[in-house]
């Protein structure tokens, strides 16, 4: 596992239940603000045994955006709804994760 991937998993693990962050926000927190796609790549290879809440990371427009065959949009939506996230209109809104 690369240091970048390890950092992504640490940041995503810190997103509280009921909150979301964008791929770009996670990239900025790990010091690579121009690497949101790399964040997505790291999450798409996430080993299940790590229990990192990948579903809390969405697109900057507030949409579910996953291309993983294991982490489907339907699963992501259900997990977010279970945590009380019912409307995704953009991650700059009040429900967005802001601080580490």
Backbone as XML, in Angstrom:
<?xml version="1.0"?>
<chain id="A" units="angstrom">
  <residue number="1" name="UNK">
    <atom name="N" x="0.847" y="-1.172" z="0.000"/>
    <atom name="CA" x="0.000" y="0.000" z="0.000"/>
    <atom name="C" x="0.898" y="1.243" z="0.000"/>
  </residue>
  <residue number="2" name="UNK">
    <atom name="N" x="0.580" y="2.195" z="-0.860"/>
    <atom name="CA" x="1.398" y="3.402" z="-0.960"/>
    <atom name="C" x="1.087" y="4.365" z="0.182"/>
  </residue>
  <residue number="3" name="UNK">
    <atom name="N" x="1.990" y="5.288" z="0.482"/>
    <atom name="CA" x="1.704" y="6.305" z="1.495"/>
    <atom name="C" x="0.461" y="7.132" z="1.138"/>
  </residue>
  <residue number="4" name="UNK">
    <atom name="N" x="0.276" y="7.428" z="-0.154"/>
    <atom name="CA" x="-0.909" y="8.170" z="-0.578"/>
    <atom name="C" x="-2.178" y="7.395" z="-0.239"/>
  </residue>
  <residue number="5" name="UNK">
    <atom name="N" x="-2.218" y="6.128" z="-0.591"/>
    <atom name="CA" x="-3.392" y="5.298" z="-0.315"/>
    <atom name="C" x="-3.651" y="5.202" z="1.179"/>
  </residue>
  <residue number="6" name="UNK">
    <atom name="N" x="-2.607" y="5.016" z="1.953"/>
    <atom name="CA" x="-2.741" y="4.955" z="3.409"/>
    <atom name="C" x="-3.333" y="6.266" z="3.943"/>
  </residue>
  <residue number="7" name="UNK">
    <atom name="N" x="-2.878" y="7.396" z="3.401"/>
    <atom name="CA" x="-3.394" y="8.702" z="3.819"/>
    <atom name="C" x="-4.861" y="8.870" z="3.444"/>
  </residue>
  <residue number="8" name="UNK">
    <atom name="N" x="-5.225" y="8.422" z="2.244"/>
    <atom name="CA" x="-6.625" y="8.494" z="1.816"/>
    <atom name="C" x="-7.500" y="7.700" z="2.774"/>
  </residue>
  <residue number="9" name="UNK">
    <atom name="N" x="-7.094" y="6.487" z="3.105"/>
    <atom name="CA" x="-7.888" y="5.654" z="4.004"/>
    <atom name="C" x="-8.009" y="6.299" z="5.381"/>
  </residue>
  <residue number="10" name="UNK">
    <atom name="N" x="-6.959" y="6.945" z="5.850"/>
    <atom name="CA" x="-7.001" y="7.610" z="7.159"/>
    <atom name="C" x="-7.977" y="8.782" z="7.142"/>
  </residue>
  <residue number="11" name="UNK">
    <atom name="N" x="-7.936" y="9.590" z="6.093"/>
    <atom name="CA" x="-8.847" y="10.736" z="5.996"/>
    <atom name="C" x="-10.286" y="10.259" z="5.889"/>
  </residue>
  <residue number="12" name="UNK">
    <atom name="N" x="-10.547" y="9.290" z="5.034"/>
    <atom name="CA" x="-11.914" y="8.793" z="4.860"/>
    <atom name="C" x="-12.418" y="8.158" z="6.155"/>
  </residue>
  <residue number="13" name="UNK">
    <atom name="N" x="-11.551" y="7.504" z="6.892"/>
    <atom name="CA" x="-11.945" y="6.905" z="8.175"/>
    <atom name="C" x="-12.350" y="7.961" z="9.194"/>
  </residue>
  <residue number="14" name="UNK">
    <atom name="N" x="-11.876" y="9.189" z="9.015"/>
    <atom name="CA" x="-12.186" y="10.269" z="9.955"/>
    <atom name="C" x="-13.484" y="11.002" z="9.619"/>
  </residue>
  <residue number="15" name="UNK">
    <atom name="N" x="-14.107" y="10.702" z="8.487"/>
    <atom name="CA" x="-15.374" y="11.353" z="8.136"/>
    <atom name="C" x="-16.455" y="10.787" z="9.048"/>
  </residue>
  <residue number="16" name="UNK">
    <atom name="N" x="-17.121" y="11.647" z="9.819"/>
    <atom name="CA" x="-18.123" y="11.150" z="10.768"/>
    <atom name="C" x="-19.348" y="10.549" z="10.075"/>
  </residue>
  <residue number="17" name="UNK">
    <atom name="N" x="-19.977" y="9.630" z="10.748"/>
    <atom name="CA" x="-21.226" y="9.051" z="10.277"/>
    <atom name="C" x="-22.240" y="10.170" z="10.045"/>
  </residue>
  <residue number="18" name="UNK">
    <atom name="N" x="-22.960" y="10.097" z="8.941"/>
    <atom name="CA" x="-23.955" y="11.116" z="8.626"/>
    <atom name="C" x="-23.390" y="12.297" z="7.861"/>
  </residue>
  <residue number="19" name="UNK">
    <atom name="N" x="-22.094" y="12.274" z="7.582"/>
    <atom name="CA" x="-21.441" y="13.342" z="6.830"/>
    <atom name="C" x="-20.842" y="12.773" z="5.557"/>
  </residue>
  <residue number="20" name="UNK">
    <atom name="N" x="-20.568" y="13.670" z="4.620"/>
    <atom name="CA" x="-19.924" y="13.271" z="3.374"/>
    <atom name="C" x="-18.787" y="14.230" z="3.065"/>
  </residue>
  <residue number="21" name="UNK">
    <atom name="N" x="-17.889" y="13.795" z="2.201"/>
    <atom name="CA" x="-16.815" y="14.633" z="1.679"/>
    <atom name="C" x="-16.657" y="14.299" z="0.205"/>
  </residue>
  <residue number="22" name="UNK">
    <atom name="N" x="-16.167" y="15.249" z="-0.556"/>
    <atom name="CA" x="-15.931" y="14.982" z="-1.976"/>
    <atom name="C" x="-14.560" y="14.351" z="-2.167"/>
  </residue>
  <residue number="23" name="UNK">
    <atom name="N" x="-14.386" y="13.743" z="-3.324"/>
    <atom name="CA" x="-13.076" y="13.194" z="-3.670"/>
    <atom name="C" x="-12.027" y="14.302" z="-3.624"/>
  </residue>
  <residue number="24" name="UNK">
    <atom name="N" x="-12.397" y="15.495" z="-4.080"/>
    <atom name="CA" x="-11.482" y="16.628" z="-4.061"/>
    <atom name="C" x="-11.122" y="17.079" z="-2.662"/>
  </residue>
  <residue number="25" name="UNK">
    <atom name="N" x="-12.102" y="17.047" z="-1.753"/>
    <atom name="CA" x="-11.814" y="17.409" z="-0.362"/>
    <atom name="C" x="-10.823" y="16.432" z="0.245"/>
  </residue>
  <residue number="26" name="UNK">
    <atom name="N" x="-11.038" y="15.158" z="0.008"/>
    <atom name="CA" x="-10.116" y="14.147" z="0.535"/>
    <atom name="C" x="-8.728" y="14.365" z="-0.062"/>
  </residue>
  <residue number="27" name="UNK">
    <atom name="N" x="-8.664" y="14.610" z="-1.362"/>
    <atom name="CA" x="-7.372" y="14.856" z="-2.012"/>
    <atom name="C" x="-6.666" y="16.052" z="-1.385"/>
  </residue>
  <residue number="28" name="UNK">
    <atom name="N" x="-7.406" y="17.110" z="-1.110"/>
    <atom name="CA" x="-6.805" y="18.298" z="-0.487"/>
    <atom name="C" x="-6.292" y="17.982" z="0.909"/>
  </residue>
  <residue number="29" name="UNK">
    <atom name="N" x="-7.049" y="17.224" z="1.680"/>
    <atom name="CA" x="-6.626" y="16.873" z="3.040"/>
    <atom name="C" x="-5.345" y="16.050" z="3.052"/>
  </residue>
  <residue number="30" name="UNK">
    <atom name="N" x="-5.118" y="15.258" z="2.024"/>
    <atom name="CA" x="-3.888" y="14.454" z="1.987"/>
    <atom name="C" x="-2.751" y="15.184" z="1.277"/>
  </residue>
  <residue number="31" name="UNK">
    <atom name="N" x="-2.975" y="16.447" z="0.941"/>
    <atom name="CA" x="-1.920" y="17.253" z="0.346"/>
    <atom name="C" x="-1.763" y="17.121" z="-1.153"/>
  </residue>
  <residue number="32" name="UNK">
    <atom name="N" x="-2.771" y="16.557" z="-1.810"/>
    <atom name="CA" x="-2.730" y="16.384" z="-3.270"/>
    <atom name="C" x="-4.024" y="16.929" z="-3.879"/>
  </residue>
  <residue number="33" name="UNK">
    <atom name="N" x="-4.236" y="18.250" z="-3.804"/>
    <atom name="CA" x="-5.518" y="18.823" z="-4.220"/>
    <atom name="C" x="-5.897" y="18.578" z="-5.677"/>
  </residue>
  <residue number="34" name="UNK">
    <atom name="N" x="-4.955" y="18.226" z="-6.505"/>
    <atom name="CA" x="-5.256" y="17.964" z="-7.921"/>
    <atom name="C" x="-5.429" y="16.472" z="-8.207"/>
  </residue>
  <residue number="35" name="UNK">
    <atom name="N" x="-5.658" y="15.691" z="-7.172"/>
    <atom name="CA" x="-5.710" y="14.236" z="-7.351"/>
    <atom name="C" x="-7.018" y="13.583" z="-6.898"/>
  </residue>
  <residue number="36" name="UNK">
    <atom name="N" x="-8.176" y="14.198" z="-7.171"/>
    <atom name="CA" x="-9.416" y="13.532" z="-6.747"/>
    <atom name="C" x="-9.640" y="12.181" z="-7.420"/>
  </residue>
  <residue number="37" name="UNK">
    <atom name="N" x="-9.202" y="12.035" z="-8.655"/>
    <atom name="CA" x="-9.365" y="10.734" z="-9.334"/>
    <atom name="C" x="-8.492" y="9.669" z="-8.691"/>
  </residue>
  <residue number="38" name="UNK">
    <atom name="N" x="-7.335" y="10.071" z="-8.205"/>
    <atom name="CA" x="-6.462" y="9.119" z="-7.501"/>
    <atom name="C" x="-7.109" y="8.673" z="-6.196"/>
  </residue>
  <residue number="39" name="UNK">
    <atom name="N" x="-7.865" y="9.572" z="-5.558"/>
    <atom name="CA" x="-8.617" y="9.192" z="-4.356"/>
    <atom name="C" x="-9.630" y="8.114" z="-4.727"/>
  </residue>
  <residue number="40" name="UNK">
    <atom name="N" x="-10.351" y="8.330" z="-5.818"/>
    <atom name="CA" x="-11.301" y="7.322" z="-6.287"/>
    <atom name="C" x="-10.625" y="5.998" z="-6.589"/>
  </residue>
  <residue number="41" name="UNK">
    <atom name="N" x="-9.455" y="6.073" z="-7.188"/>
    <atom name="CA" x="-8.703" y="4.852" z="-7.475"/>
    <atom name="C" x="-8.307" y="4.116" z="-6.212"/>
  </residue>
  <residue number="42" name="UNK">
    <atom name="N" x="-7.875" y="4.864" z="-5.210"/>
    <atom name="CA" x="-7.495" y="4.245" z="-3.935"/>
    <atom name="C" x="-8.702" y="3.580" z="-3.279"/>
  </residue>
  <residue number="43" name="UNK">
    <atom name="N" x="-9.849" y="4.251" z="-3.326"/>
    <atom name="CA" x="-11.045" y="3.677" z="-2.706"/>
    <atom name="C" x="-11.562" y="2.471" z="-3.485"/>
  </residue>
  <residue number="44" name="UNK">
    <atom name="N" x="-11.338" y="2.456" z="-4.789"/>
    <atom name="CA" x="-11.832" y="1.320" z="-5.579"/>
    <atom name="C" x="-11.052" y="0.039" z="-5.303"/>
  </residue>
  <residue number="45" name="UNK">
    <atom name="N" x="-9.872" y="0.160" z="-4.721"/>
    <atom name="CA" x="-9.068" y="-1.023" z="-4.392"/>
    <atom name="C" x="-9.053" y="-1.303" z="-2.890"/>
  </residue>
  <residue number="46" name="UNK">
    <atom name="N" x="-9.961" y="-0.685" z="-2.180"/>
    <atom name="CA" x="-10.025" y="-0.808" z="-0.723"/>
    <atom name="C" x="-10.290" y="-2.247" z="-0.288"/>
  </residue>
  <residue number="47" name="UNK">
    <atom name="N" x="-9.403" y="-2.830" z="0.515"/>
    <atom name="CA" x="-9.671" y="-4.167" z="1.053"/>
    <atom name="C" x="-10.815" y="-4.101" z="2.073"/>
  </residue>
  <residue number="48" name="UNK">
    <atom name="N" x="-11.768" y="-4.989" z="1.959"/>
    <atom name="CA" x="-12.941" y="-4.960" z="2.841"/>
    <atom name="C" x="-12.582" y="-5.060" z="4.310"/>
  </residue>
  <residue number="49" name="UNK">
    <atom name="N" x="-11.510" y="-5.784" z="4.629"/>
    <atom name="CA" x="-11.160" y="-5.984" z="6.036"/>
    <atom name="C" x="-10.723" y="-4.696" z="6.735"/>
  </residue>
  <residue number="50" name="UNK">
    <atom name="N" x="-10.468" y="-3.628" z="5.988"/>
    <atom name="CA" x="-10.048" y="-2.370" z="6.612"/>
    <atom name="C" x="-11.219" y="-1.569" z="7.178"/>
  </residue>
  <residue number="51" name="UNK">
    <atom name="N" x="-12.439" y="-1.849" z="6.761"/>
    <atom name="CA" x="-13.625" y="-1.158" z="7.282"/>
    <atom name="C" x="-13.537" y="0.358" z="7.158"/>
  </residue>
  <residue number="52" name="UNK">
    <atom name="N" x="-13.081" y="0.849" z="6.031"/>
    <atom name="CA" x="-13.030" y="2.282" z="5.749"/>
    <atom name="C" x="-14.368" y="2.676" z="5.123"/>
  </residue>
  <residue number="53" name="UNK">
    <atom name="N" x="-15.042" y="3.722" z="5.629"/>
    <atom name="CA" x="-16.375" y="4.085" z="5.134"/>
    <atom name="C" x="-16.338" y="4.789" z="3.772"/>
  </residue>
  <residue number="54" name="UNK">
    <atom name="N" x="-16.016" y="4.048" z="2.739"/>
    <atom name="CA" x="-15.884" y="4.569" z="1.376"/>
    <atom name="C" x="-17.141" y="5.279" z="0.897"/>
  </residue>
  <residue number="55" name="UNK">
    <atom name="N" x="-18.301" y="4.889" z="1.386"/>
    <atom name="CA" x="-19.582" y="5.429" z="0.927"/>
    <atom name="C" x="-19.777" y="6.887" z="1.313"/>
  </residue>
  <residue number="56" name="UNK">
    <atom name="N" x="-18.964" y="7.409" z="2.208"/>
    <atom name="CA" x="-19.082" y="8.808" z="2.619"/>
    <atom name="C" x="-18.368" y="9.764" z="1.674"/>
  </residue>
  <residue number="57" name="UNK">
    <atom name="N" x="-17.775" y="9.247" z="0.615"/>
    <atom name="CA" x="-17.078" y="10.079" z="-0.365"/>
    <atom name="C" x="-17.914" y="10.120" z="-1.642"/>
  </residue>
  <residue number="58" name="UNK">
    <atom name="N" x="-18.254" y="11.348" z="-2.051"/>
    <atom name="CA" x="-19.119" y="11.556" z="-3.211"/>
    <atom name="C" x="-18.475" y="12.581" z="-4.142"/>
  </residue>
  <residue number="59" name="UNK">
    <atom name="N" x="-19.108" y="12.841" z="-5.255"/>
    <atom name="CA" x="-18.571" y="13.829" z="-6.192"/>
    <atom name="C" x="-18.758" y="15.236" z="-5.635"/>
  </residue>
  <residue number="60" name="UNK">
    <atom name="N" x="-18.025" y="16.190" z="-6.184"/>
    <atom name="CA" x="-18.124" y="17.574" z="-5.712"/>
    <atom name="C" x="-19.477" y="18.193" z="-6.031"/>
  </residue>
  <residue number="61" name="UNK">
    <atom name="N" x="-20.210" y="17.613" z="-6.954"/>
    <atom name="CA" x="-21.549" y="18.115" z="-7.266"/>
    <atom name="C" x="-22.606" y="17.507" z="-6.355"/>
  </residue>
  <residue number="62" name="UNK">
    <atom name="N" x="-22.182" y="16.667" z="-5.427"/>
    <atom name="CA" x="-23.109" y="16.071" z="-4.478"/>
    <atom name="C" x="-23.749" y="14.793" z="-4.965"/>
  </residue>
  <residue number="63" name="UNK">
    <atom name="N" x="-23.184" y="14.203" z="-5.983"/>
    <atom name="CA" x="-23.752" y="12.975" z="-6.543"/>
    <atom name="C" x="-22.929" y="11.758" z="-6.146"/>
  </residue>
  <residue number="64" name="UNK">
    <atom name="N" x="-23.619" y="10.650" z="-6.088"/>
    <atom name="CA" x="-22.933" y="9.381" z="-5.883"/>
    <atom name="C" x="-22.171" y="9.077" z="-7.163"/>
  </residue>
  <residue number="65" name="UNK">
    <atom name="N" x="-20.913" y="8.754" z="-7.001"/>
    <atom name="CA" x="-20.057" y="8.528" z="-8.164"/>
    <atom name="C" x="-19.102" y="7.388" z="-7.852"/>
  </residue>
  <residue number="66" name="UNK">
    <atom name="N" x="-19.477" y="6.199" z="-8.247"/>
    <atom name="CA" x="-18.624" y="5.045" z="-8.015"/>
    <atom name="C" x="-18.606" y="4.172" z="-9.253"/>
  </residue>
  <residue number="67" name="UNK">
    <atom name="N" x="-17.448" y="3.637" z="-9.566"/>
    <atom name="CA" x="-17.349" y="2.737" z="-10.713"/>
    <atom name="C" x="-16.887" y="1.348" z="-10.290"/>
  </residue>
  <residue number="68" name="UNK">
    <atom name="N" x="-16.840" y="1.122" z="-8.999"/>
    <atom name="CA" x="-16.392" y="-0.167" z="-8.481"/>
    <atom name="C" x="-17.494" y="-1.211" z="-8.621"/>
  </residue>
  <residue number="69" name="UNK">
    <atom name="N" x="-17.109" y="-2.424" z="-8.974"/>
    <atom name="CA" x="-18.111" y="-3.490" z="-9.057"/>
    <atom name="C" x="-18.522" y="-3.970" z="-7.668"/>
  </residue>
  <residue number="70" name="UNK">
    <atom name="N" x="-17.713" y="-3.669" z="-6.665"/>
    <atom name="CA" x="-18.030" y="-4.070" z="-5.297"/>
    <atom name="C" x="-18.760" y="-2.970" z="-4.535"/>
  </residue>
  <residue number="71" name="UNK">
    <atom name="N" x="-18.474" y="-1.725" z="-4.858"/>
    <atom name="CA" x="-19.090" y="-0.584" z="-4.186"/>
    <atom name="C" x="-20.041" y="0.087" z="-5.174"/>
  </residue>
  <residue number="72" name="UNK">
    <atom name="N" x="-21.231" y="-0.445" z="-5.309"/>
    <atom name="CA" x="-22.174" y="0.072" z="-6.299"/>
    <atom name="C" x="-22.896" y="1.309" z="-5.785"/>
  </residue>
  <residue number="73" name="UNK">
    <atom name="N" x="-23.486" y="2.060" z="-6.714"/>
    <atom name="CA" x="-24.247" y="3.256" z="-6.355"/>
    <atom name="C" x="-25.422" y="2.891" z="-5.447"/>
  </residue>
  <residue number="74" name="UNK">
    <atom name="N" x="-26.056" y="1.762" z="-5.690"/>
    <atom name="CA" x="-27.192" y="1.347" z="-4.866"/>
    <atom name="C" x="-26.746" y="1.066" z="-3.433"/>
  </residue>
  <residue number="75" name="UNK">
    <atom name="N" x="-25.627" y="0.394" z="-3.291"/>
    <atom name="CA" x="-25.099" y="0.119" z="-1.947"/>
    <atom name="C" x="-24.719" y="1.422" z="-1.264"/>
  </residue>
  <residue number="76" name="UNK">
    <atom name="N" x="-24.056" y="2.319" z="-2.004"/>
    <atom name="CA" x="-23.628" y="3.589" z="-1.417"/>
    <atom name="C" x="-24.830" y="4.399" z="-0.944"/>
  </residue>
  <residue number="77" name="UNK">
    <atom name="N" x="-25.852" y="4.505" z="-1.769"/>
    <atom name="CA" x="-27.048" y="5.260" z="-1.385"/>
    <atom name="C" x="-27.688" y="4.653" z="-0.134"/>
  </residue>
  <residue number="78" name="UNK">
    <atom name="N" x="-27.810" y="3.340" z="-0.085"/>
    <atom name="CA" x="-28.419" y="2.677" z="1.073"/>
    <atom name="C" x="-27.612" y="2.929" z="2.345"/>
  </residue>
  <residue number="79" name="UNK">
    <atom name="N" x="-26.289" y="2.840" z="2.255"/>
    <atom name="CA" x="-25.446" y="3.080" z="3.431"/>
    <atom name="C" x="-25.553" y="4.527" z="3.902"/>
  </residue>
  <residue number="80" name="UNK">
    <atom name="N" x="-25.586" y="5.478" z="2.968"/>
    <atom name="CA" x="-25.737" y="6.888" z="3.345"/>
    <atom name="C" x="-27.100" y="7.134" z="3.984"/>
  </residue>
  <residue number="81" name="UNK">
    <atom name="N" x="-28.149" y="6.555" z="3.414"/>
    <atom name="CA" x="-29.487" y="6.718" z="3.984"/>
    <atom name="C" x="-29.562" y="6.112" z="5.376"/>
  </residue>
  <residue number="82" name="UNK">
    <atom name="N" x="-28.893" y="4.980" z="5.599"/>
    <atom name="CA" x="-28.851" y="4.375" z="6.934"/>
    <atom name="C" x="-28.209" y="5.306" z="7.955"/>
  </residue>
  <residue number="83" name="UNK">
    <atom name="N" x="-27.315" y="6.184" z="7.487"/>
    <atom name="CA" x="-26.641" y="7.135" z="8.373"/>
    <atom name="C" x="-27.377" y="8.467" z="8.459"/>
  </residue>
  <residue number="84" name="UNK">
    <atom name="N" x="-28.521" y="8.576" z="7.777"/>
    <atom name="CA" x="-29.308" y="9.794" z="7.850"/>
    <atom name="C" x="-29.043" y="10.797" z="6.747"/>
  </residue>
  <residue number="85" name="UNK">
    <atom name="N" x="-28.218" y="10.454" z="5.781"/>
    <atom name="CA" x="-27.960" y="11.342" z="4.647"/>
    <atom name="C" x="-29.010" y="11.016" z="3.593"/>
  </residue>
  <residue number="86" name="UNK">
    <atom name="N" x="-29.961" y="11.931" z="3.401"/>
    <atom name="CA" x="-31.063" y="11.641" z="2.487"/>
    <atom name="C" x="-31.053" y="12.512" z="1.241"/>
  </residue>
  <residue number="87" name="UNK">
    <atom name="N" x="-30.401" y="13.660" z="1.280"/>
    <atom name="CA" x="-30.351" y="14.540" z="0.115"/>
    <atom name="C" x="-28.910" y="14.947" z="-0.128"/>
  </residue>
  <residue number="88" name="UNK">
    <atom name="N" x="-28.459" y="14.738" z="-1.322"/>
    <atom name="CA" x="-27.098" y="15.123" z="-1.684"/>
    <atom name="C" x="-27.189" y="16.234" z="-2.717"/>
  </residue>
  <residue number="89" name="UNK">
    <atom name="N" x="-26.952" y="17.459" z="-2.269"/>
    <atom name="CA" x="-27.070" y="18.602" z="-3.177"/>
    <atom name="C" x="-25.754" y="19.326" z="-3.364"/>
  </residue>
  <residue number="90" name="UNK">
    <atom name="N" x="-24.689" y="18.802" z="-2.825"/>
    <atom name="CA" x="-23.394" y="19.462" z="-2.912"/>
    <atom name="C" x="-22.700" y="19.375" z="-1.578"/>
  </residue>
  <residue number="91" name="UNK">
    <atom name="N" x="-21.419" y="19.164" z="-1.581"/>
    <atom name="CA" x="-20.726" y="18.928" z="-0.324"/>
    <atom name="C" x="-20.360" y="20.199" z="0.416"/>
  </residue>
  <residue number="92" name="UNK">
    <atom name="N" x="-20.688" y="21.350" z="-0.126"/>
    <atom name="CA" x="-20.431" y="22.575" z="0.620"/>
    <atom name="C" x="-21.605" y="22.919" z="1.532"/>
  </residue>
  <residue number="93" name="UNK">
    <atom name="N" x="-22.669" y="22.128" z="1.460"/>
    <atom name="CA" x="-23.841" y="22.351" z="2.304"/>
    <atom name="C" x="-23.560" y="21.937" z="3.740"/>
  </residue>
  <residue number="94" name="UNK">
    <atom name="N" x="-24.512" y="22.177" z="4.615"/>
    <atom name="CA" x="-24.323" y="21.936" z="6.039"/>
    <atom name="C" x="-23.951" y="20.529" z="6.426"/>
  </residue>
  <residue number="95" name="UNK">
    <atom name="N" x="-24.339" y="19.527" z="5.646"/>
    <atom name="CA" x="-24.031" y="18.158" z="5.998"/>
    <atom name="C" x="-22.633" y="17.705" z="5.622"/>
  </residue>
  <residue number="96" name="UNK">
    <atom name="N" x="-21.872" y="18.582" z="5.018"/>
    <atom name="CA" x="-20.539" y="18.186" z="4.547"/>
    <atom name="C" x="-19.539" y="18.133" z="5.686"/>
  </residue>
  <residue number="97" name="UNK">
    <atom name="N" x="-18.625" y="17.231" z="5.555"/>
    <atom name="CA" x="-17.530" y="17.096" z="6.507"/>
    <atom name="C" x="-16.565" y="18.236" z="6.273"/>
  </residue>
  <residue number="98" name="UNK">
    <atom name="N" x="-16.192" y="18.929" z="7.329"/>
    <atom name="CA" x="-15.354" y="20.104" z="7.152"/>
    <atom name="C" x="-14.010" y="20.013" z="7.835"/>
  </residue>
  <residue number="99" name="UNK">
    <atom name="N" x="-13.891" y="19.307" z="8.924"/>
    <atom name="CA" x="-12.637" y="19.431" z="9.645"/>
    <atom name="C" x="-11.977" y="18.129" z="10.019"/>
  </residue>
  <residue number="100" name="UNK">
    <atom name="N" x="-10.685" y="18.142" z="10.009"/>
    <atom name="CA" x="-9.882" y="17.028" z="10.514"/>
    <atom name="C" x="-8.990" y="17.547" z="11.603"/>
  </residue>
</chain>
